[in-house]
Amino acid sequence: MSTRFGLRRWWLCLRDDSGRLAQGRRFPCLRELVCGAVLLRTENGGQCGKGEPLSPLRGGTLRAVTLTEGFGGSGAEGRPAFLRRARALRHHQGRCVSAADVDQLVCTQLRDVLRTRCVREGDILYVAALMRDVSCHEAAFALRKETICRLLERTSALPALGLNLVVREPVFYPVGAMVWLRPAENLPVEAVRRMVEDALERFLNPAEGHFHGNGWQIGRLPAEMETRNYLQAAFPNLTIVKLLLTAAAPDGRELDCGQVDDPYALPLSGVHTVHLLQQEGLLCTP
């Protein structure tokens, strides 16, 4: 049996490995579902363990499989993340009085939120929230928007200060790179182009990009120098002759990344063009 739920992104697959049902057409029940987590329990309340035989499926096993990333899904919290959360808790004590408190409270209470940024304009405080599920960010954000609002209204003094709270998405700018490079001899042309394009896509990922895979801060787009340094460190056998970065604005304009002055800006990987050069000129273009 395969049960599909969520916004086109989660599947729950149940299979009886014994090939027959022990007590007629009775299946384990999905008793609880929260964003990014599934809890299965047997009819008598016992928790279903992974790979354990489950009554009434005698001799069979229960397998719950996520075939794709789910909205708000996140991996198990590691020790470094746990220590950061503990230090943050000691700092804010469950109260929201600064922009750092907003980020710590929201991201620890709702682990599908990766980071936030606060921008005050008059009597309105805008809180931009970046979700972990970048591929379907709009839908993932819609699931959490009201929850973030209620959390901040409950833990902060914003209403008492006369400030209105608005929770919003960041503004994503597809960033395209045009790279001229000279590879070492005997390197396959198409393989080099593919590796460089894949590296650019990883670097420009808003949630998992940048140098150490921690993603980009809201309000910042990549600079040409740091993109060049990233590629040079990733491919020391390539010589980067020239690199240009352009960002596609929401209104359709193509801008230099340095010209974008948007406090909610975040990069997305756009269309990249890689030119491979010989010593004397152009070797090939895509």
C-alpha positions as CSV (number, residue, x, y, z in Angstrom):
1,M,0.0,0.0,0.0
2,S,1.3,3.4,-0.9
3,T,-0.3,6.5,0.7
4,R,0.5,9.9,-0.6
5,F,-0.1,13.0,1.5
6,G,1.3,16.6,1.9
7,L,1.7,19.0,-0.9
8,R,3.0,16.7,-3.6
9,R,6.1,15.9,-1.6
10,W,5.6,13.0,0.9
11,W,4.8,9.4,0.5
12,L,4.3,6.8,3.2
13,C,4.9,3.3,1.9
14,L,3.7,0.3,4.0
15,R,4.6,-3.2,2.9
16,D,3.8,-6.7,4.3
17,D,7.0,-8.7,3.6
18,S,5.3,-11.9,4.6
19,G,3.1,-11.7,1.5
20,R,-0.2,-12.1,3.4
21,L,-2.2,-10.3,6.0
22,A,-2.8,-12.1,9.3
23,Q,-6.2,-10.8,10.2
24,G,-7.9,-9.7,7.0
25,R,-7.4,-6.3,5.4
26,R,-6.1,-4.5,8.5
27,F,-3.3,-2.1,8.2
28,P,-1.2,0.0,10.7
29,C,-2.8,3.4,11.3
30,L,-1.2,6.7,10.7
31,R,-2.0,8.3,14.1
32,E,-0.1,11.5,14.0
33,L,1.5,13.7,11.4
34,V,3.5,16.9,12.0
35,C,5.6,18.9,9.5
36,G,8.6,16.8,8.6
37,A,7.8,13.9,10.9
38,V,5.6,10.8,10.8
39,L,4.6,8.8,13.9
40,L,3.1,5.4,13.4
41,R,1.5,3.4,16.2
42,T,-0.2,0.1,16.4
43,E,-3.9,-0.2,17.3
44,N,-3.0,-0.9,20.9
45,G,-0.8,2.2,21.2
46,G,2.6,0.6,20.8
47,Q,5.1,2.6,18.8
48,C,6.2,1.0,15.5
49,G,10.0,0.6,15.4
50,K,11.9,0.7,12.1
51,G,12.2,-2.8,10.7
52,E,10.4,-4.4,13.6
53,P,7.6,-7.0,13.0
54,L,4.3,-5.4,13.5
55,S,1.0,-7.0,14.5
56,P,-1.3,-7.7,12.8
57,L,1.3,-8.2,10.0
58,R,2.8,-11.3,11.5
59,G,6.2,-12.1,10.1
60,G,6.3,-8.9,8.1
61,T,7.9,-5.6,8.7
62,L,6.8,-2.0,8.6
63,R,8.8,0.4,6.5
64,A,8.1,4.1,6.3
65,V,10.1,5.7,3.5
66,T,10.4,9.4,2.4
67,L,11.0,9.2,-1.3
68,T,11.6,13.0,-1.6
69,E,12.4,15.9,0.7
70,G,9.3,16.9,2.7
71,F,8.2,20.4,3.5
72,G,10.0,21.4,6.6
73,G,12.0,18.2,6.7
74,S,15.3,18.3,8.5
75,G,17.8,15.7,9.6
76,A,18.4,14.6,13.2
77,E,20.0,17.3,15.3
78,G,23.7,16.7,15.8
79,R,25.8,17.5,18.8
80,P,27.1,20.8,17.5
81,A,23.6,22.0,16.7
82,F,22.4,20.9,20.1
83,L,25.2,22.8,21.8
84,R,24.4,25.9,19.8
85,R,20.7,25.6,20.7
86,A,21.6,25.3,24.4
87,R,23.8,28.3,24.4
88,A,21.1,30.3,22.6
89,L,18.5,29.3,25.1
90,R,20.7,30.6,28.0
91,H,21.0,33.9,26.1
92,H,17.4,34.7,25.2
93,Q,15.6,32.8,28.0
94,G,12.6,32.3,25.8
95,R,12.1,36.1,25.3
96,C,12.5,38.1,22.2
97,V,14.2,41.5,22.6
98,S,16.7,41.6,19.7
99,A,17.1,40.5,16.1
100,A,19.4,37.7,17.3
101,D,16.7,36.5,19.7
102,V,14.2,36.4,16.9
103,D,16.6,34.2,14.8
104,Q,17.4,31.9,17.7
105,L,13.9,31.5,18.9
106,V,12.3,30.9,15.5
107,C,15.0,28.5,14.3
108,T,15.1,26.4,17.4
109,Q,11.3,26.2,17.8
110,L,10.8,25.5,14.1
111,R,13.7,23.5,12.7
112,D,12.4,23.8,9.2
113,V,13.3,27.5,9.3
114,L,17.0,27.9,8.6
115,R,17.6,31.6,9.3
116,T,15.8,34.9,9.7
117,R,16.5,38.6,9.2
118,C,14.7,41.6,10.8
119,V,14.2,44.9,9.0
120,R,12.3,47.8,10.6
121,E,10.6,50.3,8.4
122,G,8.7,52.9,10.4
123,D,6.3,51.2,12.8
124,I,6.5,47.8,10.9
125,L,9.0,45.1,11.7
126,Y,9.6,42.8,8.8
127,V,10.9,39.3,9.6
128,A,12.2,37.5,6.5
129,A,12.4,33.7,7.0
130,L,14.5,31.3,4.9
131,M,13.1,27.7,4.9
132,R,15.3,24.6,4.6
133,D,13.2,23.3,1.7
134,V,14.5,25.8,-0.9
135,S,13.2,23.8,-3.9
136,C,9.5,24.4,-2.8
137,H,10.1,27.4,-0.6
138,E,6.8,29.2,-1.2
139,A,4.7,26.2,-0.1
140,A,7.1,25.4,2.9
141,F,6.9,29.1,4.0
142,A,3.1,29.1,3.7
143,L,2.9,26.2,6.2
144,R,4.9,28.1,8.8
145,K,4.0,31.8,8.3
146,E,1.2,32.0,10.8
147,T,3.1,29.9,13.3
148,I,6.1,32.3,13.2
149,C,3.8,35.3,13.7
150,R,2.1,33.7,16.8
151,L,5.5,32.7,18.2
152,L,6.9,36.2,18.0
153,E,3.8,37.9,19.2
154,R,3.8,35.6,22.3
155,T,7.5,35.9,23.2
156,S,8.2,39.6,22.3
157,A,7.3,43.0,23.4
158,L,6.5,44.2,19.8
159,P,2.7,44.7,20.3
160,A,3.4,46.7,23.5
161,L,5.8,48.9,21.6
162,G,3.2,49.7,18.9
163,L,5.1,47.8,16.2
164,N,3.3,45.7,13.6
165,L,4.8,42.4,12.7
166,V,5.0,41.2,9.1
167,V,6.6,37.8,8.3
168,R,7.6,37.5,4.7
169,E,9.8,35.4,2.3
170,P,13.2,36.5,1.1
171,V,13.5,37.7,-2.5
172,F,15.4,35.2,-4.6
173,Y,17.7,36.5,-7.4
174,P,18.8,33.9,-9.9
175,V,22.5,34.5,-10.3
176,G,24.1,33.6,-13.6
177,A,27.9,33.2,-14.1
178,M,29.9,33.6,-17.3
179,V,33.3,32.1,-16.8
180,W,36.4,32.0,-19.1
181,L,39.0,29.5,-17.9
182,R,42.0,27.7,-19.2
183,P,42.1,24.0,-18.1
184,A,45.2,21.9,-17.8
185,E,46.1,19.7,-20.8
186,N,44.4,16.4,-21.5
187,L,41.3,17.3,-19.5
188,P,38.0,16.4,-21.3
189,V,36.2,19.6,-22.3
190,E,32.6,18.6,-21.5
191,A,33.6,17.0,-18.1
192,V,35.3,20.3,-17.1
193,R,32.3,22.4,-18.1
194,R,30.0,20.1,-16.2
195,M,32.1,20.1,-13.0
196,V,32.3,23.9,-13.0
197,E,28.5,24.3,-13.6
198,D,27.8,21.8,-10.7
199,A,30.2,23.7,-8.4
200,L,28.5,27.0,-9.2
201,E,25.1,25.5,-8.5
202,R,26.4,24.2,-5.1
203,F,28.0,27.6,-4.2
204,L,24.9,29.6,-5.0
205,N,22.5,27.4,-3.1
206,P,20.8,29.8,-0.6
207,A,20.5,27.2,2.2
208,E,23.6,24.9,1.6
209,G,25.9,27.0,-0.5
210,H,28.8,29.5,0.2
211,F,32.2,28.4,1.2
212,H,31.4,26.0,4.1
213,G,27.9,24.8,3.1
214,N,26.1,27.0,5.6
215,G,24.2,29.0,3.0
216,W,23.9,32.7,2.5
217,Q,22.8,35.5,4.8
218,I,19.6,37.2,3.9
219,G,20.3,40.5,2.2
220,R,23.6,39.4,0.6
221,L,24.5,38.2,-2.9
222,P,27.8,36.7,-4.0
223,A,30.7,38.9,-5.1
224,E,32.8,38.0,-8.1
225,M,36.0,37.7,-6.1
226,E,34.6,35.2,-3.6
227,T,33.1,33.2,-6.5
228,R,36.4,33.2,-8.2
229,N,38.2,32.1,-5.0
230,Y,35.7,29.3,-4.5
231,L,36.2,27.9,-8.0
232,Q,39.9,28.3,-7.8
233,A,40.0,26.3,-4.5
234,A,37.7,23.6,-5.9
235,F,39.7,23.3,-9.2
236,P,43.3,24.2,-8.6
237,N,44.3,22.7,-12.1
238,L,42.1,25.4,-13.8
239,T,43.1,28.9,-14.5
240,I,40.2,31.4,-14.3
241,V,40.8,34.1,-16.8
242,K,37.6,36.1,-16.3
243,L,34.4,35.8,-14.4
244,L,31.1,37.8,-14.6
245,L,28.1,37.6,-12.3
246,T,24.6,38.9,-13.1
247,A,21.4,38.8,-11.0
248,A,18.0,38.6,-12.5
249,A,15.7,41.0,-10.6
250,P,12.0,40.2,-10.0
251,D,11.1,43.0,-12.4
252,G,13.1,41.2,-15.2
253,R,16.1,43.5,-15.2
254,E,19.6,42.0,-15.4
255,L,21.8,43.6,-12.8
256,D,25.4,43.4,-11.6
257,C,25.3,41.6,-8.2
258,G,27.0,44.6,-6.6
259,Q,24.1,46.9,-7.8
260,V,21.4,44.9,-5.9
261,D,20.4,46.8,-2.8
262,D,17.7,44.6,-1.3
263,P,17.7,43.7,2.4
264,Y,15.8,40.5,1.6
265,A,17.9,39.4,-1.3
266,L,19.2,35.8,-1.6
267,P,20.9,34.0,-4.5
268,L,19.6,31.1,-6.6
269,S,21.6,29.3,-9.2
270,G,20.8,30.7,-12.6
271,V,22.1,30.0,-16.1
272,H,25.8,29.6,-16.4
273,T,28.1,29.7,-19.4
274,V,31.6,28.2,-19.3
275,H,34.1,29.1,-22.0
276,L,37.3,27.0,-22.2
277,L,40.3,28.7,-23.7
278,Q,43.5,27.6,-25.3
279,Q,46.7,29.4,-24.9
280,E,46.0,31.4,-28.1
281,G,42.3,31.7,-28.1
282,L,38.9,30.1,-27.7
283,L,38.8,26.4,-27.6
284,C,35.1,25.8,-27.5
285,T,31.9,27.3,-26.3
286,P,28.7,25.6,-25.2
